[in-house]
Amino acid sequence: MNRLHVFIAVLLVSLPAVVFTQTINLQGVVSNSGGEPISGAIVSLVLQNMKDTTGADGKYSFISTSVKDLPAIVPQSSDISFKNDVLQFTLSTQSPVKVAIFDLKGNLLWQEVKKNAAAGMYRFDISKNCRAAKVLVIKAAIGRSEVSFRYMNFEGGPYALTPLNTTSVISGSSGLTAMAEIVDTLKVSANGYQSKSVALTTLDNQEQNITLEAEVTGKEWPTADPTKKGPFEVASEKDVGPLAGIADDPIYGKQKRFNLYYPKNLATSEYLHPILIWANGYKDNPEQNPPDCVIDRANQWCGQYLPIIEHLASHGFFVVAPLSTATGSGDPLPTIVGMDWIIEQNEDSSSPYYHHLDTSRIGQLGHSFGGMSTCKSAADPRYKALATICGTNPLSGVHTPMLFYCGGKDGMVPCDGVKNTFRTVTDQPAFFINELQSDHGWWVYQGPDGVSLSSAAAWFRVHLMGDTANRKFFYGSNCTFCNDNRVQVEQNSLMAQ
């Protein structure tokens, strides 16, 4: 399941004081994600102005009975968070609150609006109010501030979808309810860990154990030449992860898993590696997979994409490549299943990828039917950059920079259609490349300095690694590809600088 983790920082504002006797009996253990106690963590009870430091056992405690003048508590800042299936709203002032639920086609299934919700905290439990076998898109808003994310309800393991046993996926009753009054905030910090704040509704006879996540930081990415092989040796894993795609796959006749391609020194590189989701063309694969998937140059071209995938992995990207040969089919699409899974792997301490990936920087690219797949999932809020090669689909909800490539001699997907789709992207940077002498498949065999491989590496280095030196390939009227006689290009208005 994809979860958006946003910890709530509840601060305080001065309001008229209230005098009362407060009994404090609060204790617990601060530990890391592996269950080991954290020594030297500073635990603060904000309103009470009390602090404790954990020892080797990770324990802290606050015990007191006193008479205090305390201000009433209202959150100073508004926020939206989602954790453990619960959507939570924190309101600092009276504000409109809205929850809207859509299917992947953009159809509104249900919504609830509180036009004048009082300051405080409200919650919506998706697992209790939404019974869906398919992926949902949740949009939550406080006033004009909106958060969107994808939700999948799992049961019995990370890959089993909850069966749909009702004609309505939404309960008829209101699900947005006010939460108990906050009496204080517990703040915890420790060297090498992410700080955490927890809103408390009682201080009396309460055990509050706290788990801190290790700080995840990586070195800043240096620039690199996208027309050459990158600085990393490439490793791979084959046929791993969950089953995905349609059951009657056109090559395999069943669902398949994923191949992974990544820098060999992933665990020791000290970088956080951006994720790229690859989408195969129809009846194709990342590489040959005998006996079903082979290149015989007569009846079958299955397994052509290793040159571009390894080129991207050599530049530091972690490439998730479905073995499905129909990546534009299925609900959810196999690319989305792969993205959900690798994000979970990055947070699983038993995974070899644990905290080595940058899940805030995810891109997708695909060829032909995979280009159509890329366009179909373009609205997913987790993507930060997209590219499509010789394949498109009508776009909706594009919110990232997008690169469009076509071959001037492509008889299957004419460049005019790709260009027309490109021209619909007006509010995000978009770049169109027509490689004049290329066709539907020749592009992949040109090597690192070929137009397709180098443009893909440059595009994702710029937008997922912050490699500003490579902006010159696309941005400005005198861009590198603008002056390349192998291609004709078009920039939208946001590529001028």
Summary of the structure (lengths in Angstrom):
residues: 497
radius of gyration: 25.6
end to end distance: 38.7
largest distance: 86.9
contacts: 1669
relative contact order: 0.10
helix: 15%
strand: 37%
